[in-house]
Amino acid sequence: MKKIILFSALAMLIAASCTENNANTENITDSTEMSSSQINISSGEQTFIHADENELAGIRKALDLYCEASVQGDSKVAEPAFASTATMSFVEDGKLVSVPIQALFDYYNATGKQPASYEIVSCDVATDVAIVSIKSQFGDARFEDMFTLVKDGDDWKIISKVYHLV
C-alpha cells in the first residue's frame, strides 16, 4: 500500500513538472536560452525578448519614431529610424507587393495626424541584427508588423517592414 501511495505521489509530481515546463516553453524552442533574457512587456500575454536592455532601448527608439511619425502626421519624424534602402512588403489581392519605404512616408503625409501605438510581441537579436514582431494601431487600422533591423553604429535602423492588416 505504501508503494502505491509513493508511486502515485511521484507520478503526480512528474505530471505537474511536465505541465509547468510545457506552459513555460510553449512559444520557445530552447528554454535555457530564454531564462536570463526573458522580459514580459505586454499586458495579458507573455512576450519573449532575446535582447539586453541596451539593445531593446535602441530598437524601441526606432519603433517609437515609426509610431510618432503617425501621431505628428510627418514622415520626417520616421526617416531616422529607417535605412535609406528600406523596403515595405505586404499582400494585396493575394499578390506580394514590395515597395521602397517612401510609400510608408507618403502614407504618413497623406493621412495627417492620427493616434498610433504599438506593442512588442517578440524581439530576437543576434549581435547586430534583430527581428521584431509588433501589434500596432494607426487611427482605426490595426496591423501585425514584422521588422528587420540592423545596427548602424550606435543606432538600430529598420531595413524592412512586412505587415498584415488585421
C-alpha positions as CSV (number, residue, x, y, z in Angstrom):
1,M,0.0,0.0,0.0
2,K,2.8,2.4,0.9
3,K,4.4,1.7,-2.5
4,I,1.2,2.6,-4.3
5,I,0.8,5.9,-2.5
6,L,4.5,6.7,-3.0
7,F,4.2,5.8,-6.7
8,S,1.0,7.9,-7.1
9,A,2.7,10.9,-5.4
10,L,5.7,10.5,-7.7
11,A,3.5,10.3,-10.8
12,M,1.6,13.5,-9.8
13,L,4.9,15.3,-9.2
14,I,6.2,14.3,-12.6
15,A,3.0,15.3,-14.3
16,A,2.9,18.7,-12.6
17,S,6.5,19.3,-13.6
18,C,5.8,18.4,-17.2
19,T,2.7,20.6,-17.3
20,E,4.7,23.6,-15.9
21,N,7.5,23.1,-18.4
22,N,5.1,22.9,-21.3
23,A,3.4,26.1,-20.2
24,N,6.7,28.0,-19.9
25,T,8.1,26.8,-23.2
26,E,5.1,27.0,-25.4
27,N,6.5,29.7,-27.7
28,I,10.2,28.9,-27.4
29,T,12.5,26.2,-28.6
30,D,15.3,26.4,-26.0
31,S,14.1,27.4,-22.5
32,T,17.6,27.6,-21.1
33,E,18.5,30.3,-23.7
34,M,15.5,32.3,-22.7
35,S,15.7,32.3,-18.9
36,S,18.2,35.1,-18.5
37,S,16.8,37.4,-21.1
38,Q,13.0,36.9,-20.9
39,I,11.2,40.2,-20.4
40,N,7.5,40.4,-20.0
41,I,6.5,43.7,-21.5
42,S,2.9,43.1,-22.8
43,S,-0.3,43.2,-20.9
44,G,-2.1,39.9,-20.6
45,E,0.2,37.9,-22.9
46,Q,3.7,36.6,-22.3
47,T,6.2,38.3,-24.5
48,F,9.7,36.9,-25.2
49,I,12.6,39.1,-25.8
50,H,16.1,37.9,-26.8
51,A,17.8,41.2,-26.2
52,D,19.6,43.0,-23.4
53,E,18.3,46.3,-22.1
54,N,20.5,48.5,-24.2
55,E,19.6,46.6,-27.4
56,L,15.9,46.8,-26.6
57,A,16.2,50.5,-25.8
58,G,17.8,51.2,-29.2
59,I,15.2,49.0,-31.0
60,R,12.4,50.8,-29.2
61,K,13.8,54.2,-30.2
62,A,13.4,53.2,-33.9
63,L,9.9,51.8,-33.3
64,D,8.9,54.9,-31.3
65,L,9.9,57.1,-34.3
66,Y,7.9,54.9,-36.6
67,C,4.8,55.5,-34.4
68,E,5.5,59.1,-33.6
69,A,5.5,60.0,-37.3
70,S,1.8,59.0,-37.5
71,V,1.0,60.9,-34.4
72,Q,2.6,64.0,-35.9
73,G,1.5,63.3,-39.4
74,D,5.0,63.9,-40.6
75,S,7.3,61.4,-42.3
76,K,10.4,63.4,-41.4
77,V,10.0,62.0,-37.8
78,A,10.3,58.4,-39.0
79,E,13.1,58.9,-41.5
80,P,16.0,58.5,-39.0
81,A,14.5,55.1,-37.9
82,F,14.9,53.6,-41.4
83,A,17.8,52.8,-43.7
84,S,17.6,54.7,-46.9
85,T,17.3,51.4,-48.8
86,A,14.5,50.1,-46.5
87,T,11.5,48.3,-48.1
88,M,7.9,47.6,-47.1
89,S,6.1,44.4,-48.1
90,F,2.5,43.2,-47.9
91,V,0.0,41.1,-49.7
92,E,-2.7,42.8,-51.8
93,D,-5.4,40.8,-53.6
94,G,-3.4,37.7,-53.0
95,K,-0.2,39.0,-54.5
96,L,3.0,40.0,-52.9
97,V,3.8,43.8,-53.1
98,S,7.2,45.2,-52.1
99,V,7.8,48.9,-52.3
100,P,10.5,51.4,-51.2
101,I,9.9,52.8,-47.7
102,Q,9.0,56.0,-49.3
103,A,5.5,54.5,-49.7
104,L,5.2,54.5,-45.9
105,F,6.4,58.1,-45.7
106,D,3.8,59.1,-48.3
107,Y,1.2,57.4,-46.1
108,Y,2.2,59.4,-43.0
109,N,2.0,62.6,-45.0
110,A,-1.3,61.8,-46.7
111,T,-3.2,60.7,-43.6
112,G,-2.1,63.6,-41.4
113,K,-2.1,63.4,-37.6
114,Q,-3.6,60.3,-36.1
115,P,-3.2,58.3,-32.9
116,A,-0.8,55.4,-33.1
117,S,0.5,52.8,-30.7
118,Y,2.4,49.5,-30.7
119,E,3.2,46.6,-28.5
120,I,6.2,44.4,-29.0
121,V,5.2,40.7,-29.3
122,S,8.7,39.3,-29.8
123,C,12.2,40.5,-30.4
124,D,15.2,38.4,-31.4
125,V,18.7,39.9,-31.5
126,A,21.8,38.3,-32.9
127,T,24.7,40.7,-32.2
128,D,23.9,43.5,-34.8
129,V,20.7,42.2,-36.4
130,A,17.2,41.9,-35.0
131,I,13.8,40.6,-36.0
132,V,10.9,42.3,-34.2
133,S,7.2,41.5,-34.3
134,I,4.7,44.0,-33.1
135,K,1.0,44.7,-32.9
136,S,0.2,48.3,-33.9
137,Q,-2.7,50.6,-34.4
138,F,-2.7,53.7,-36.6
139,G,-6.0,55.6,-36.3
140,D,-8.7,52.8,-36.7
141,A,-6.4,50.5,-38.6
142,R,-4.8,47.6,-36.7
143,F,-1.7,45.8,-38.0
144,E,0.6,42.9,-37.3
145,D,4.1,44.1,-38.3
146,M,7.4,42.4,-38.6
147,F,10.6,44.4,-38.8
148,T,14.2,43.5,-39.7
149,L,16.7,45.9,-38.1
150,V,20.5,46.3,-38.4
151,K,22.8,48.1,-36.0
152,D,24.4,51.0,-37.8
153,G,27.0,52.5,-35.5
154,D,25.1,53.1,-32.2
155,D,21.7,53.2,-33.8
156,W,19.3,50.5,-34.9
157,K,17.9,51.0,-38.4
158,I,14.8,49.3,-39.9
159,I,15.7,47.7,-43.2
160,S,12.4,46.0,-43.9
161,K,8.8,46.2,-42.7
162,V,6.3,43.5,-43.5
163,Y,2.8,43.9,-42.4
164,H,-0.6,42.4,-42.3
165,L,-3.8,44.4,-41.8
166,V,-5.9,42.8,-39.1
